[in-house]
């Protein structure tokens, strides 16, 4: 039978061992990047195990959000297939390892993505003022997503998704101009090739300067061109500020005075590669 002092000694030793293991787990390690999930999440192979790494202190656009795919491409170009050094700082609620990632050339991946304009300084969880400076410099230089003067932060986009993405708008006040078709899944690459058709049932041509589209996440696309009298205008959305989600979405058409002129909704079942989703027929 163990005496109380012996039990205490064993418990103390166990606690020290656990603490040592925790410290060891937080030590930097190297791994080969085998997958890029999105702009701020990579997967590395370390000792024959794949480890999800969430970049510390930054927040990149979500994949279905404007610039999400470009942020992922930026991370891929910097890391894919390379051996990087991971400096763990903890874990998040999804059990991913939070870390700063050092590239083979010595650059900090977290900082580099913000510097290039593909992510925000994650102010809510980071006190790194240096990240704020890098973000301000990227914004001033209009790098990456800052080419859009008012991009939607990913935390706002996610909040909108939690609210079922319901647009905060009033009733439709129709004036003869409406969204009549969408191409969410063009043949080939989606980004820069998705398209919309605007119809005009009035007796006058309509100049779309000042008009815009808005999706249920709050992303916007500014329109341009003139819709002929009782005609339709096809617009290819070359600027990826409002992706048309292949799993369904809501799209609003808003006139320059802020009035909601048209609302259309589609589901993932309606989306087929290379085919238009038609409305009002």
C-alpha positions in Angstrom: 0.0 0.0 0.0 1.3 3.4 -0.9 1.7 6.1 1.7 0.2 9.6 1.1 3.7 11.0 0.5 4.4 8.4 -2.1 1.0 9.0 -3.8 1.8 12.8 -3.8 5.2 12.1 -5.3 3.7 10.0 -8.1 1.0 12.7 -8.8 3.6 15.4 -8.8 5.8 13.4 -11.3 2.7 12.8 -13.5 1.9 16.5 -13.5 5.4 17.4 -14.4 5.5 14.9 -17.2 2.2 16.2 -18.6 3.6 19.8 -18.5 6.8 18.6 -20.2 4.7 16.9 -22.9 2.7 20.1 -23.4 5.8 22.1 -23.7 7.3 19.6 -26.1 4.1 19.7 -28.2 4.4 23.5 -28.5 8.0 23.2 -29.8 8.6 24.3 -33.4 8.5 21.4 -36.0 8.9 21.0 -39.7 6.4 19.5 -42.1 5.7 19.3 -45.8 2.6 21.1 -47.0 0.4 18.4 -48.6 -2.8 20.3 -48.9 -4.2 23.9 -48.8 -7.7 24.0 -47.5 -8.2 27.7 -47.9 -6.3 30.9 -47.5 -5.6 30.5 -43.8 -5.6 26.7 -43.3 -3.0 24.3 -44.6 -2.2 20.6 -43.9 1.3 19.4 -43.2 2.8 16.0 -43.1 4.9 15.5 -39.9 6.2 12.1 -38.8 3.8 10.4 -41.1 0.8 12.2 -39.7 -1.3 15.0 -41.4 -1.8 18.0 -39.1 -4.3 20.8 -39.8 -2.6 24.2 -39.3 -4.7 27.3 -38.8 -2.6 30.4 -39.4 -2.4 32.5 -36.2 -3.6 36.1 -36.2 -5.1 36.4 -39.7 -8.5 35.7 -41.3 -8.7 35.1 -45.0 -12.0 35.2 -47.1 -14.0 32.0 -47.0 -14.0 29.8 -50.2 -17.6 30.8 -51.2 -16.9 34.4 -50.4 -15.4 37.0 -52.8 -11.7 36.6 -53.2 -11.8 33.3 -51.3 -10.4 31.2 -54.2 -7.7 33.8 -54.9 -6.6 33.8 -51.2 -6.3 30.0 -51.4 -4.3 30.3 -54.7 -2.0 32.7 -53.0 -1.4 30.3 -50.1 -0.9 27.4 -52.5 1.7 29.3 -54.6 3.7 30.1 -51.4 3.5 26.7 -49.7 2.4 23.7 -51.8 4.9 20.9 -51.7 7.3 22.9 -49.6 8.8 22.0 -46.2 7.8 24.7 -43.7 8.5 25.4 -40.0 5.5 25.4 -37.7 5.6 27.5 -34.5 2.5 26.4 -32.6 0.7 28.9 -30.4 -2.3 26.7 -29.3 -5.4 25.0 -30.7 -8.7 26.3 -31.9 -12.2 25.0 -31.2 -11.9 22.7 -34.3 -8.8 21.2 -32.8 -6.6 22.7 -35.5 -3.1 23.7 -34.5 -2.8 27.5 -34.4 0.6 28.6 -35.6 2.9 31.0 -37.3 4.4 29.3 -40.4 7.9 30.1 -41.6 8.6 29.5 -45.3 11.9 28.0 -46.6 13.1 31.5 -47.5 12.5 32.8 -44.0 9.3 34.8 -44.6 6.4 34.5 -42.2 3.5 33.1 -44.2 0.9 34.7 -41.9 2.4 38.1 -42.5 3.0 37.6 -46.2 -0.6 36.9 -46.9 -1.7 40.1 -45.1 1.1 42.0 -46.8 -0.1 40.8 -50.3 -3.7 41.7 -49.4 -5.2 38.3 -49.2 -6.3 38.4 -45.5 -7.3 40.6 -42.6 -5.5 41.1 -39.3 -7.8 39.0 -37.0 -8.2 41.8 -34.4 -10.5 39.9 -32.2 -7.9 37.2 -31.4 -4.6 38.9 -32.1 -2.8 41.8 -30.4 0.0 41.9 -33.1 0.0 45.6 -34.1 2.5 44.7 -36.8 -0.3 42.8 -38.6 -2.4 45.9 -38.5 0.3 47.9 -40.1 0.7 45.4 -42.9 -3.0 45.4 -43.5 -3.1 49.2 -43.6 -0.2 49.2 -46.2 -2.0 46.6 -48.4 -5.2 48.6 -48.2 -3.5 51.8 -49.2 -1.7 50.1 -52.1 -5.0 48.3 -53.2 -3.3 45.0 -53.2 -5.2 41.7 -53.5 -8.8 42.0 -52.1 -8.2 45.7 -51.3 -8.8 46.4 -55.0 -12.4 46.4 -53.8 -12.9 49.6 -51.8 -15.2 47.9 -49.3 -14.6 44.1 -49.1 -16.6 42.1 -46.6 -14.6 40.8 -43.7 -14.9 37.0 -43.3 -16.3 37.3 -39.8 -19.2 39.4 -41.1 -19.7 36.9 -43.9 -19.8 34.0 -41.5 -22.3 35.9 -39.3 -24.6 36.4 -42.2 -24.5 32.6 -43.0 -25.5 31.9 -39.4 -28.5 34.1 -39.9 -29.5 31.8 -42.8 -28.1 34.5 -45.1 -31.4 36.5 -45.2 -30.7 39.8 -46.9 -31.7 42.8 -44.8 -33.9 44.5 -47.3 -37.5 45.5 -47.7 -40.1 44.5 -50.2 -39.3 44.5 -53.9 -40.4 47.7 -55.6 -40.5 46.5 -59.2 -39.8 49.1 -62.0 -39.4 46.8 -65.0 -35.7 46.0 -64.5 -35.0 42.6 -63.1 -32.5 39.7 -62.9 -33.8 37.2 -65.5 -31.0 34.7 -65.6 -27.8 33.6 -63.8 -24.8 31.4 -64.8 -23.4 30.2 -61.5 -21.3 27.3 -62.9 -19.8 28.2 -66.3 -17.9 25.6 -68.3 -14.3 25.8 -67.0 -13.2 28.1 -64.2 -16.0 29.8 -62.2 -14.1 32.9 -61.0 -14.3 35.7 -63.6 -16.6 33.7 -65.8 -19.9 33.7 -63.9 -22.6 35.8 -65.5 -25.9 37.5 -65.0 -28.6 38.7 -67.4 -30.6 41.9 -66.7 -34.0 42.3 -68.4 -35.8 45.6 -69.2 -39.5 45.4 -69.8 -39.9 49.2 -70.1 -40.2 51.4 -73.2 -36.9 53.2 -72.5 -33.3 51.9 -72.4 -31.9 51.7 -68.8 -28.3 52.8 -67.9 -27.0 50.4 -65.2 -24.4 52.9 -63.8 -25.0 53.0 -60.1 -26.9 49.7 -60.0 -25.6 46.7 -58.1 -26.2 43.1 -57.2 -26.0 41.8 -53.6 -26.0 38.2 -52.4 -27.4 36.9 -49.1 -23.9 37.1 -47.6 -23.8 40.9 -48.3 -21.2 40.6 -51.1 -21.9 43.1 -53.9 -21.2 43.5 -57.6 -21.4 46.8 -59.4 -23.1 46.8 -62.7 -22.4 48.7 -65.9 -23.8 49.0 -69.4 -27.2 49.8 -70.9 -30.2 47.4 -71.2 -32.0 48.1 -74.5 -35.7 48.8 -74.6 -37.6 45.5 -73.8 -34.2 43.8 -74.1 -31.7 41.9 -72.0 -28.1 42.6 -71.2 -25.7 39.7 -70.5 -22.9 40.7 -68.1 -19.9 38.5 -67.4 -18.8 39.1 -63.8 -15.1 39.4 -64.4 -14.4 41.1 -61.0 -14.9 38.3 -58.4 -16.5 40.5 -55.7 -19.7 38.4 -55.5 -19.4 34.7 -56.4 -22.6 32.9 -57.5 -22.5 29.9 -55.1 -23.1 26.6 -56.8 -25.0 25.3 -53.9 -27.7 28.0 -54.1 -28.0 31.6 -53.2 -30.2 34.7 -53.2 -29.4 37.6 -55.5 -30.8 41.1 -55.1 -30.9 43.9 -57.8 -30.6 47.3 -56.3 -31.1 50.6 -58.1 -28.9 53.7 -57.5 -31.5 55.2 -55.1 -31.1 52.1 -52.9 -34.5 50.5 -53.8 -34.8 46.7 -54.1 -36.0 46.1 -57.7 -35.6 42.4 -58.1 -35.0 39.3 -55.9 -34.2 35.8 -57.3 -33.3 32.6 -55.5 -32.0 29.3 -56.8 -30.9 26.0 -55.3 -28.0 23.7 -55.9 -30.3 21.3 -57.7 -30.9 24.0 -60.4 -27.2 24.5 -61.1 -25.7 22.6 -64.0 -22.3 23.2 -65.6 -22.6 25.6 -68.5 -26.4 26.1 -68.2 -28.2 29.2 -67.2 -30.7 29.4 -64.4 -33.7 31.3 -65.8 -36.3 33.3 -63.8 -39.8 34.6 -64.6 -40.5 32.4 -67.6 
